[in-house]
Amino acid sequence: MKRNENGHNEQAQLRAYWEAEEAQDFQGWDFSRLSGRMLEQELPWNYREAVLEHMKDGMTLLDMGTGGGEFLLSLSPPRGSTYATEAYLPNVELCKKKLPAYGIEVRAVEKDEELPFESGMFDMVINRHESFCISEVLRILKPGGLFLTQQVGGQNNRELSRFLLGEDASHTDPGFNLYNTVQELELHGFSILKQGEHFPELTFLDIGALVQFARIIEWEFPGFTVERCYPQLMRLQNRLQRDGKVTSREHRFMITARKPT
């Protein structure tokens, strides 16, 4: 009886801990609070270096889906000629308070097909993990302008999502990948300068970190809650205790493309 009571108390403590992780506030796109609890395998390319390779003083630059602006600021982009878009309202408000001091103009967007910019405005458009409409990117780029994007492919965390929520859980497009995106870019006249695709491993050392991650990435884990997924979380906790980790397969691809002159 004592052993059963101890087991019940441990489960109750775990559940309370996971529910506290689920309730954590999240702003911007900063996962530093999960540092040491969640490990991402490095990609075979460096998106930041790829962007810096093409960045020049005085160029007009757009960062699509800037999140909290953390990545954009790390580039030290051209003052007075850098723009950022964001769709998530809390991030829009955050960026409007933070980014203008660095000479960056922030504009809210609602539709990928309707960006609030003039045609032929940008020398370079960068896009890290944000949706986009290829014809609209083509419109706002200057002739010969560059489009650099790193995308989260449609197979990202798909197995983990199915384990937690069932076969048809994820809202992502399973056919969103490098090949299909390159085909569409070329149909719009873009020249592909560089391309790559990789399936890195994501490792969780703590199920609480997984809970927080799944709550944030709601389009991959729609309807996730500790209450709904508690039995599956307990199975993952047992796997963690046995193997020391729980892993998930991610999906990334990167493209550098040039608009025709």
N, C-alpha and C positions, 0 to 999 in steps of 0.2 A: 504493500500500500504506500509506503514512504517513497519507494522508487517511482511509482505512478504519480504521486503528488509532485515530486521533484521535476519529473518530465513535463507535467502540466504547467508548473510555474515557469520552466524554461521557455515553453512555447508561448505562454502569455507575455513574457518579457520580450521575446523576439517579435511578436505581433505588435506590441506597443512601440518598439523601436522602429519597425518598418512603417507604422502609421505616422510616426514623427517625421521620418524621412519623406514620406508621401506629402506631408503638409509643408515642407520647406518652400520658401519663396524663391523664385528664380527670375532674374532680370538680365538683359543683355544676352550674351551668348558665351558665358564664362563658366567653364566646368572645373575651375581650379579647386573648388570645395571637394571634388571627388578625386583629387590628386592622391596617389598612393593607394586608392581603393579600387580604381578602374585604370587599366593599362591598355593603351592603343598601340598596336604594332606600327612601326614606321612604314611610310609609303616609299616606293622606289624613286619617287620624284619629290621635289620641294616646290610647292606651289608659290610660296612667298618669294623664293629666289627667281622663279620663272617670271613673276610680275616685275620684280626689281630689275631684271635683265632688260626689260623693254621700257621702263619708266624714264622719262626725261623731264628736265626742268621746263616749265612753261606749257607742258602738254595739258589738254583738258581730259580729265579722268572721271569715270563713274564707277562707284562700287555698288553693285546691285545687292540688296538684302544685307545691309551692313551689320545687322544685329545690334550690338551695343557699341559698334565702332572700334572694337579692340584690335581686330586685324588691320583695319585701314590705318589706324594711328601708328601701328608698328612699321608701316611703310614710309612714314614721314612724307606724305604725298604733297604735290605742289600746292602751295597756299594760294587761295583765290581762284583756282581753276579746278578744284576737286569737288565732286558732288557725291551724295550718297542717297540711296533709296531704302525704305524700310516699310513693311506692311503691318507689322505687329505694333499696335498702338502704344503699349508701355515702352517699347524700344524707341519708337519715334520720339516720344516725350523725353526720354533719357538722352538721345542723340542731339536733340535740339538744344538741350542745356549744355552739352559737353563739346560737340564738334565745331560749332562756329568759332570758338576761340582759336582753333587750329586752321582757320581759313577754309572750312569745309561747309558747304551748303547742304542741308538735309531736306528731302522732299518725301512725303508720304505717298505710297502707291496703293491702289486697290485692285487693279487688273494688270496682268503682265502685258496685255495687248494695248494698254494705254499708258505709256510712260510720259510724265510731264516735262518733256524736253523737245527742243526743236530738232528737225531733221539735220543730219550731218554735223552734230554738235561735238562729238567726242573723238579724240585720238585713240583712246583705249577704254574698253569696258571690261571690268573684272567682275567675276561672279563666283563666289565660293559657297556652294551648297544652297543656292537659291534657284527657284523656278524661273523660267524665262520663255519668252516668245521669240523665236529666231527672226521672224520678219520685223519685229519691233527693234531688236538689237541691230539688225541690218540698217534700219531707217535712221537711227540716232548716231551711227558711226560715220565718221568722215570717210571718203574714198581712201582705201588703203589702211583704214583703221583696224585695230586689233581687238579680238575678243578672246579673253583668257578665262576659262572656267574649270573649276574642279567640282564635280557633282557626286552626290550620293546616289548610287545606282539602285535599281528596283529590287535587287536581291538582298539589300542591306538588313541585317538582323531578322531575316524572314523566318528562319528556323526557330529562333527564340520567341518571336511573336506568335508563331503557330503553337508552340509548346504552352505558352501562357494563356492564349486566348482562342485557340482553335484554328482550323484550316484556313478560313476566309477572313482572318482578323485584319491583316495589314491593308491600309488604303493606298499603298504605293503601287505603281505600275510595274509588274514583273519584267516587262519588255523594255524598261528604260535603261539603256546600256550604251557603251561606247559605239558599237557598230551602228545602231539605229540613229544615234544623235549625229554621228559623222555623215551618214547618208543624207540626213535632212539638211545639215549645214551646207553640204555640197550642192544639193538641189537648189538652195537659195543663192548660190554663186560664191560661197566662201571657199578659200583655199586653206587646206589643213596643213599647218606648219609642224605641229607636234601632237602626238596623241599617246595615251597609255591607259591601262585598266588593271586593277589589282583588287584582291579579296583579302584584306588584312584581318588578323584575329583581334577581337576585343575581349579582354580578360577582366572579370570581376573577382575581386578578392573579398568582397563583402556584399551580401544580398541587399543590405540597405542601400548601397550605391546603385545596384541594379533597379531597385524600387524607384529611386529618385530619377534615374535615367529614363526609365519607361514612362514615368509620369510626364517628363519634359517632352520626349519625342512622341507626342500623342498621335501623330499620323501613322507611325509604325506600330503603336500599341494602343489603338483606339478603345476607349472604355476600360483601360487598365485601372484597377484599384486593388489595394491590399485585400480588401474583403472579398472581391470577386475571384482573385487569383491565389488566395491563401494556400489551398492544397498544393498547387504547382510551385509556389514559393518554398513551401516546406520540403518538397522533393529536391529543389535546387539547393536548399540549405544542407540537406543530407549529402548531395553531390559535392558541395563545397567542403564539408567536413571530411569526406573521403579522399578527394583529389587535391584539396587546397585551392581550388579555383573553379569558376564557371566561365565558359567561353562562348562567344558568339562570332559568327562570320559576317564581316562588313563588306561593302561593295563601293569602290571608288573608281572614278575615271576622270581624266584631265585632257583638255583640248586647248590648243592655241590655234586660232583661225584668223585669217585676214580677209577683210572685205575687198572686193575687186576695186581697182582704181578707176 
